[in-house]
Amino acid sequence: METQLAIVEGKAAAVISAMCKSGQVAPDEDFSYVLNLMCLFAVRNPKYRRMLTATRQHSTRSVLDLLAADQALYEHHLRKALAAGDISGTLPFERFRKIR
């Protein structure tokens, strides 16, 4: 992934350099590299990662709370996960409620 990001960063740097030299905004196709780089800067920072982690943790907690509130719902999703091969073992409902 870093290799691919380096390509985008390199192309954006070349476009920015060309714009500085010419004093003109690059054509849309080239300027898209600059916009992509700006987006990367926006989302690849510690504050954004913390926010994303907090959101993911909240969502996970909400789903676990819903599953722990209803044994039938828990067992339904447990069967689906087993059938899909997403999990290989089971956890009894009462134990799940205690450790979630």
N, C-alpha and C positions, 0 to 999 in steps of 0.2 A: 504494500500500500504506500509506503514511504517513497518508493521508486516512482509510482504514478503521481504522487503529490509533487515530487521534485520536478517532474515534467511540466505540470501546470504552473508551478512557481517559476520555472525557467522561461516558459513562454510569456507569462505575465511580465516578468522582468524585462524581456526584450521589447514587449509592446510599450511598457512604461518608458523605457529608455528612448524608443523611437518617438513617442509623443513629446517627451521633453526636448528632443533635438528639433523636431519639426514645429512644435507649438500647436499642433493640430490633434484633435481627438481621433483615435484610431477607428477604422471601419468596424461595424458591429461584430463581424466574425472574430476579429482580433481583440476587440474590447471585451468580449465575453471572457477571455482569460483573466483580465483585470477584475471583472466582476466576480468570477469564481474565486480568485485569490482573496478578495475582500470578504466573501462569504466564509472562506476557510478561516480567516483571522477572527471573524465574528463567533464562530462555533468552536474553534480550537483554543479556548482559553479556560483557565481554571474556574472562573466564576460560572461560565456556561456549563462546564462539565459537572460542577457541584449541583447546579439547578436541575440538570438532566438526571443525575443520580437520585436526587431527592424525589423527583417526579416518579421515577421508576420504582423507588422503594415504597412510595405512597400507593401506587397502583398495585404493586405486589401485595402489600399489606391488606388492601381492600379486597382483593380476590381471595386471599387466604381467610380473611374474616367471613366472607360469604360462604366459602366452602365449609368452614368450621361451624357455621350456624345451622347447617342442614345435612344430616347424615345421608339422605337419599341423593342429594345433589353431589356430595363428596364422592359417594360410591359410583354414581353415574360417570363422573369425570375420571375417576380412577380406572374404571373399565375402559373408557375411551383411550386413555393414555397407554394402558397396557396393550390394547388391540393395535394401536398405531405404532407400538414399539418405542414410544417416547420414554418409557420407564421399564425397569426390569424387575422391580420388587414392589411390595405393597406395604402400607402402613395402616394399621387399624385406626378407625375413625377416632376413638377415644384418645389414643396416643397422639394422633395428629393434632387434636384440639389442645392437648397439653403443651406440645412443643412449638406450635406455630407462633 
